[in-house]
Amino acid sequence: MRRKDRELSQEEALVIIKNTKMAVLSMISREGLPYATPISPAYIDGKIYFHSSSSEDGVKKSSLINNGNVILTYVGYNENDLEYLPQLSVNYVSAMVKGKASLVSDGDKKKTLTVKLSETQFLMAEKKSIEEVYDAAHKFIDLWEIEISEITGKGRNKHLYFK
């Protein structure tokens, strides 16, 4: 990292990962081109999970099956408050995860983790409701697991985020 003064600790980067509801998943398409898409990930037991359509013709699924190497980018804070920005810059904290994505194929594991993922994304939903929706739609849902190989974080005026 070029700006060591902006580097976040592993603990700080994990706070961003655990508390940010959206991230951008970057991968390489089957054609060898970069491809990125927003997702709603969840950090569960040291791994990151996200869902997608089970459609065989989707770019995300075909890319991940062809090459599971991914980068996941979270932006936890982005503010243009002039009080802290005398040089017209942006205050932010972000975290990046490098890892390998693989499809969760075990049915019981898929259900358990999809319910946990949903509980992190839909805080007001009851577990019973989530399970009912899953039981009705699980054939149309893929669950992906990212085995983390590296986590980094960076921020400008991070004290605005870590209060």
Protein Blocks (a to p, Z undefined) as FASTA:
>chain_A
ZZlmlpccfklmmmmmmmpcbdcdddddfkopacddddddddeehiacddddfbfkbfkl
mmmmmomcdcddddfbdcdbfklmmnopaddddddddddddddfbfklmmmmmmmmmmmm
mmmbcfklmmmmmmmmmmmpccdddddfbdcdddehkllmmZZ
